[in-house]
Amino acid sequence: QVGLVESGGGSVQPGGSLRLSCLVSGYSISDLCIGWFRQVQGREREALIVRGTSGTDTYYSDSVRGRFTIAHDNAANTAYLNMNSLKPEDSGLYSCAADPSRGSGGYCYTRSVMGVIPYWGQGTQVTVSP
């Protein structure tokens, strides 16, 4: 069983930055696909960044490409979502998800679209407003 706990959400002004953390338990983060997703009320959940096993290939949504990055600390078994140049439309509930199916970021992104990513955190809220 994989446990995921997000933290680091909050309120920030447009143009600001935040770093979200996803603490992973029960599995080595290097053996997992890790993805960050955003849910806005009334809209479908959006895959933002999905990193493949051992960093093999990373999928980026067009909405965050060039502004958001993912990083892993294997020693801390923690994934990070670094968010820069934040916009009001970036507001939402951010969740990390994990998939032990070994593969590239593109492969794991496809699995997320299919709705078969098995492990999810509870989410952390991000609000971007003046």
N, C-alpha and C positions, 0 to 999 in steps of 0.2 A: 504494500500500500504506500502510495506517495502522498505526502502532505505538503501543501503549499500555503504560505502565509505572506500576503502582500502588506507593505507599509510605505509611508512616504507621501501619501496623497495630501491635498490641502488646497488652499486658495492662492492664486498667483495672478499678477497683472499681465495683460498681453505683452508679449515680448520677453517675458521672464522664463525661468528654467525651473525644473523639478527633476528629482531622481527618485524613482520608485524602486523598491526592493522586493524580491520574491525569495523567501527562505524555503529551501527544499529539504524535506526529511524523508527517510525511508529508501532513498535511491541516490546514486551518485549523479550529480548534475551533468557530468560529462557524458553520461550514457543516455541522456534524455534529449528529445526535442523539446525546446522551451519556446513558448509563444506569449506575446502580450496582445491583449484584446481590449476593445473599448465598446461599452454598451451605453447608448443614449436612449432615453425613454422614447418609445414609439418608433424606434428604428432597429434594424437588425444589428446584431453584434458584428463588429468589424475586426478582422485580423490586421494588426498593425505591423508587427515584426514577428517572424518565426525563424528561429535559429535551429539548424539541423544538428544531429548528434555530433559531438566533438567539434562543433563549429564548422561543420561541412556545409557551406552555402547558407545564406540568410535571405529570407523573403522580406521585402519591404512594401508596405502599401504606398501608393502614390501620394496619399494624403500626409504622410509623415517622412517620406524619403528626403534626406538632406537635413532634417531637423531632429529626428529621434534616432538613437542608437541603442543596441543591446550589448551588455557586457556580462561576463561570468567571472565569479571568484570561486574557483574550484575548491580552494581550501576552506572557504566559508560555506560552500554549497549554496551559493546565493546568485541569483540572476538580477540584473539591474536594467531598468529602462531609463535612459538619459534623455530628457525632453528639453529642447531648446526652442527659442522663438515661438513660444506658445501663443495660440490664438483662441479666441472665445469658442470657436467650433471644436476645439480639442477637449472641451469639458465633457465629463462622463465618468462612468464607473470603469476603472481599469482592473483587469484581471490577468493573472498569469495562468498558464496551462502547461501541462507536461504530458508527453507521450513517450513511452519506452520503446516504441517501434523505431528501430534505428533507421535513419535516412537523412536526406538533405532537407534544407529549409523548405524547398518547393514541395517535396513529398509530404512533409508534415503540414504545410499549409493546405494542401489538398485534403488531407485527413481532417483538418479543422473545418473545411467547407462541408465535408461529408458528415460532420457532427460526430466523429468517432474518437476525438481526443478524450481520454478517460479521466484525467485528473485536473481539477480546477481549484483555484483559491477563492476566497470569499469576496475579493475585490476591494479596491480603495478608491475613494472619490476624488476627482480632480475638478476644480472649478477655476476657469480663467475669465476674469472680469475686471473692468477698470476699478 
